[in-house]
Amino acid sequence: DAGVIQSPRHEVTEMGQEVTLRCKPISGHDYLFWYRQTMMRGLELLIYFNNNVPIDDSGMPEDRFSAKMPNASFSTLKIQPSEPRDSAVYFCASTSGTRGQYFGPGTRLTVL
Amino acid sequence: GQQLNQSPQSMFIQEGEDVSMNCTSSSIFNTWLWYKQEPGEGPVLLIALYKAGELTSNGRLTAQFGITRKDSFLNISASIPSDVGIYFCAGQLRAFGNEKLTFGTGTRLTIIP
């Protein structure tokens, strides 16, 4: 299996621009998670889906953040408009619910 | 959000030494997981624990689920250079539909040549 795939791996953008991060979960996994990692706050869960339906979005920082999962093999996390404080590494993870979550390689976002 | 307390925050050891780290929580979990993260990569699952008191090994790694269900421990025996990285614990209160993990603050392991 290819594992969780994320794109892009690196994104540099200017404040105010829209940013879209993409994720392809492991085939057969019915849970998908979006995390943000910073030195100050560690790994934070932003939102997770089960069978393409958002279950818990309490970690989404504000209305500038939105996430969708149109089908079982694709999800997006969008930030609009982006701000410098959004700079972080964003991870996508998936699981079938039996043996922990499997993480992608992450997208390093820098907002100038 | 909540983070679990891991200690130590960082370790500097020589190759061949054994390593011990732990993770504590103010609330109980019914699943404990240990992950390792290397620079530029996502966390990789090392060991999963599902029962209080459980002791599980994965090669040179051994982890234990504390009997209070509020802590977990990870040991690495005879460390080698590729053990370098950040180790995270994660707790989960598994219930129907709840797949959220709470992560620890991490233990950064450095091996001195």
HADDOCK unambig.tbl for C-alpha pairs under 7 A between the chains (distance, minus, plus):
assign (segid A and resid 42 and name CA) (segid B and resid 105 and name CA) 6.36 0.50 0.50
assign (segid A and resid 43 and name CA) (segid B and resid 103 and name CA) 6.64 0.50 0.50
assign (segid A and resid 97 and name CA) (segid B and resid 99 and name CA) 6.89 0.50 0.50
assign (segid A and resid 99 and name CA) (segid B and resid 48 and name CA) 6.85 0.50 0.50
assign (segid A and resid 100 and name CA) (segid B and resid 48 and name CA) 7.00 0.50 0.50
assign (segid A and resid 102 and name CA) (segid B and resid 44 and name CA) 6.88 0.50 0.50
assign (segid A and resid 102 and name CA) (segid B and resid 45 and name CA) 6.96 0.50 0.50
assign (segid A and resid 103 and name CA) (segid B and resid 42 and name CA) 5.54 0.50 0.50
assign (segid A and resid 103 and name CA) (segid B and resid 43 and name CA) 6.04 0.50 0.50
assign (segid A and resid 103 and name CA) (segid B and resid 44 and name CA) 6.78 0.50 0.50
assign (segid A and resid 104 and name CA) (segid B and resid 42 and name CA) 5.63 0.50 0.50
assign (segid A and resid 105 and name CA) (segid B and resid 41 and name CA) 4.75 0.50 0.50
assign (segid A and resid 105 and name CA) (segid B and resid 42 and name CA) 4.56 0.50 0.50
assign (segid A and resid 106 and name CA) (segid B and resid 41 and name CA) 6.69 0.50 0.50
assign (segid A and resid 106 and name CA) (segid B and resid 42 and name CA) 6.01 0.50 0.50
